[in-house]
Amino acid sequence: STIANQLALYVTMYSPLQMAADLPENYNRFLDAFQFIKDVGLDWQKSVYLEAEPGSYITIARKEKGTNNWFVGNVNGKKDRLSEITLSFLDADKIYNATIYSDGDDADYKTNPQSYTIKTLKVTSKSRIKVKSVEGGGYAISIVEQS
């Protein structure tokens, strides 16, 4: 799988005990992507299933317990696809910063699993986000209320 897929698993697979199981030097090579692992919640107050096709893909949004932070994870199966999600689960009267960790343009789970991009957007409950997921890829989004 791709790095973006691995980040998404912190959201799509429920476990209040998270673990980064690799050598520290491997995480040091991708500190910007590792930021998602440092930020992601450990337990959830609410879960919203945004899209799914059994055996193909799933996209889940989860609200971190005790905060107003949301995290989105998408894991993708055997076909490249364009995921389009709405953020209607967010509070209607608030503005958020969304940091999107997604597969890079040249990402490939076999030959280039370490290709990823990170971008930040201002979003609201009316926002729609389109993100490409490659075969064996995915994306992770951290959504934090603006202060």
FENTA-V224825 format. One record per helix or strand of 2 or more residues. SS is the DSSP state (H for helix, E for strand). FROM is the first residue (numbers start at 1). LEN is the number of residues. If there is no record, write none. Layout:
BEGIN
ss->{SS;SS}
from->{FROM;FROM}
len->{LEN;LEN}
END
This chain:
BEGIN
ss->{H;H;H;E;E;E;E;E;E;E;E}
from->{3;24;31;44;57;70;81;96;116;128;138}
len->{10;5;9;10;8;7;6;8;8;6;8}
END
